[in-house]
Amino acid sequence: MRSKKYVAVFLLFLLVLTSTLSYANASIEMPSLVKIGLFYGSSSLPSYSLSSVSGFKLGTNDNSGNIKYVYNIASSSVQVMKDDNYYLQEGNFQDQAMADNEQSKISSSIPNSIVGYDGSFHIYFGPYSNQSDANSAMKSLIAKFPDIKIVSPNKNIVIAVNGKIVFLYAESNTFYLMNLTGDSPISINGKRYRAYFEFIRQQGSDMTAINVLPLEEYLYGVVPAEMPASWNIEALKAQAVAARTYAVYNLGKYSKYGFDLTNDVNCQAYNGFDGENPNSNKAVDDTKGVIAIYNGKPIDAIFHSHSGGYTEDSENVYSNSVPYLRGVEDKYVFGYNESLDNWSVNVTTDSIEQKLKSRGVDIGHVINVKVTDKSWTGRAIQVTIYGDKGNYILNKNDIRSFFNLKSTMITISSNGVNSDSEAYILSQQGVVKKSLPNLSVISANGLKTVGSGDIYVLGRSGTAKISGQKVPSASYTINGSGFGHGVGLSQYGARGMADHGYNYIDILKYYYKGIDVYDTIDNKTL
């Protein structure tokens, strides 16, 4: 009997344990490395200056996902440059040592000789800006180098030291550069980053520069770029989990350009090693491997600066209704930044008309601007611009971008006057012109100001109506609160919650409804 009692107590203990320590049945693949586009598209450059205290290793992809190191440079400073010149190629060598040895023998007689790699090591002569110059040079060298041949431009990348080219990379469009020894940060164009770099010659642009590094080290540069490192550690932890989750959810978003995420507002800010701070690094370390999940999958953990008092339902800003992106009252967001708590913007009708014309829209003269629809949170989701030739409707986030607003938690008020209608009065002084707001008449009830309403006058031809008309406002004042799109985690709100004693799990579950905070290392919910 006693043994049955012990079994019952043990089963009860297990039930309590499993109810308080839930192990999620989630299959989530966390990336070991992430690729961050630093310079790409219109920001890509034809050359980059890099420095490392240990010198550099140059590498290529071995077609199995691994990097094969092909060349070492002892110099602490190099330039990586795109190259579209002609070269002459001779020899075929097994490794760098053999190629360097050959190049040193001939460098005194042929100073424009360099070592290069296209899958094998060769000696290259050049550069030559056109094929004619390359042909002329080949004629003078072919007796000494019978196997010499012309190499046409093919998206080459060259490495220069102190302005002199020392290595030509001609195997593919992708090239890797990392520390020769150790793991100290590498500087690119004056800014330091962890791990290593990948360079790609993209079609129709200059060289794309990519920072490749472990996910957690990437977050060291993200968290303090998105949230001040001086804030409460629990707010920083919430930001770390949101940033980690965002990265995992959006991994490969820019794969067509050769990387996963950008370092700017298109994804999340990332300032590399120089942007790190011990406080935010601790927040990353304390939440290592922790992400937010919904139904066993990482969420799109978007966030913004200041909600203006309420966060927003996703469909009222974007197109889709997302179950975990529901608006909530942001109780503790105010009191930290007056410029975000309340602000105002003045816009003129002229500026509105110009912006509409830049969009190819002509509604004539603007006569009114109104918020014509709001969400339950009080955020404007539709603004109508009324013109004397038609109307134009702004919806959701377009409101913010059109008026260049911090947020859409706004009201709009007119700065106009009431009337421009005029009446002509015959008096002892002759005909006098009066505007209706300034016109007074004597009635049975005494002296009365007409204002902007309609009046009727008796003339030789009978009764005539003079209509009061409102003058369109020359400008409008937009009063607002908050900063950002308003969806997901509110950063100032997270700070307020943390300062009121809530931990990072409380914060995340408040702003992302129905989620689990999941430890991918120990495979359990927290």
Buried (B, 14 or more C-beta within 10 A) or exposed (E): EEEEEEEEEEEEEEEEEEEEEEEBEBEBEBBEEBBBBBBBBEBBBEBBBBBBEBBBBBBBBEEEEEBEBBBBBEBBBBBBBBBEBBBBBBBEBEEBEBBBEBBEEBEEEBEBBBBBBBEBBBBBBBBBEEEEBBEEBBEEBBEEBEEBEBBEBBBBBBBBBEEEBBBBBBBBBBBBBBBBEEEEBBBBEEBBBBBBBBBBBBEEBBBBBBBBBBBBBBBBBBBBBBBBBEBBBBBBBBBBBBBBBBBBBBBEBBEEBBBBBBBBEEBBBBBBBEBBBEBBBBBBEBBBBBBBBBEEEBBBBBBBBBBBBBBBBBBBBBEEEBEBBBBBEBEBBBEBEEEBBEBEBEBBBEBBBEBBEEEEEEBEEBBBBBBBBBBEBBBBBBBBBBBEEEEBEBEBBEBBEBBEBBBBBBBBEBEBBBBBBEBEEEEEEEEEEBBBBEBEEEEEEEEEEBBBBEBEEEEEEEEEEBEBEBEBBEBBBBEBBBBBBBBBBBBBBBBBBBBEEBBBBBBBBBBBBEBBBBBBEEBBBB
